[in-house]
Amino acid sequence: MRQKDLDDPDLTLDTIMSVWPQTVSVFMRHKMLCVGCMANPFHTVTDACVIYHLDERRFRLELHQAVGS
């Protein structure tokens, strides 16, 4: 199986939180309802950043910091 890439724009939030559970804290810190949301198997980081009016580049940096990469 191919290694997952946190920067893959097609990764769903569900996959991100499953593969890298330490990212959940990033979503929670921003008070995002993505954790446990029924739409997270369909939404990407880009989708979530648009919905929550977040700078995607900064948000992705926080995700990387959470996983230590």
Contacts in CASP RR format, 6 or more apart in sequence:
PFRMAT RR
TARGET T0000
AUTHOR 0000-0000-0000
METHOD contacts of the structure
MODEL  1
MRQKDLDDPDLTLDTIMSVWPQTVSVFMRHKMLCVGCMANPFHTVTDACV
IYHLDERRFRLELHQAVGS
4 11 0 8 1.000
4 15 0 8 1.000
4 19 0 8 1.000
5 11 0 8 1.000
6 16 0 8 1.000
6 20 0 8 1.000
6 60 0 8 1.000
6 63 0 8 1.000
6 64 0 8 1.000
6 67 0 8 1.000
6 69 0 8 1.000
7 60 0 8 1.000
9 44 0 8 1.000
9 45 0 8 1.000
9 46 0 8 1.000
10 44 0 8 1.000
11 44 0 8 1.000
11 45 0 8 1.000
12 40 0 8 1.000
12 41 0 8 1.000
12 42 0 8 1.000
12 43 0 8 1.000
12 44 0 8 1.000
13 27 0 8 1.000
13 34 0 8 1.000
13 37 0 8 1.000
13 40 0 8 1.000
13 41 0 8 1.000
13 43 0 8 1.000
13 44 0 8 1.000
13 45 0 8 1.000
13 47 0 8 1.000
13 48 0 8 1.000
14 40 0 8 1.000
14 41 0 8 1.000
16 23 0 8 1.000
16 45 0 8 1.000
16 63 0 8 1.000
17 23 0 8 1.000
17 24 0 8 1.000
17 27 0 8 1.000
17 34 0 8 1.000
17 35 0 8 1.000
17 40 0 8 1.000
20 63 0 8 1.000
20 66 0 8 1.000
20 67 0 8 1.000
22 66 0 8 1.000
22 67 0 8 1.000
23 63 0 8 1.000
23 66 0 8 1.000
23 67 0 8 1.000
24 35 0 8 1.000
25 66 0 8 1.000
26 59 0 8 1.000
26 62 0 8 1.000
26 63 0 8 1.000
26 66 0 8 1.000
27 34 0 8 1.000
27 35 0 8 1.000
27 48 0 8 1.000
28 35 0 8 1.000
29 62 0 8 1.000
30 52 0 8 1.000
30 54 0 8 1.000
30 59 0 8 1.000
32 48 0 8 1.000
32 52 0 8 1.000
34 40 0 8 1.000
34 43 0 8 1.000
34 48 0 8 1.000
37 43 0 8 1.000
43 51 0 8 1.000
45 56 0 8 1.000
45 59 0 8 1.000
45 60 0 8 1.000
45 63 0 8 1.000
46 56 0 8 1.000
48 54 0 8 1.000
48 59 0 8 1.000
49 55 0 8 1.000
49 56 0 8 1.000
49 59 0 8 1.000
END
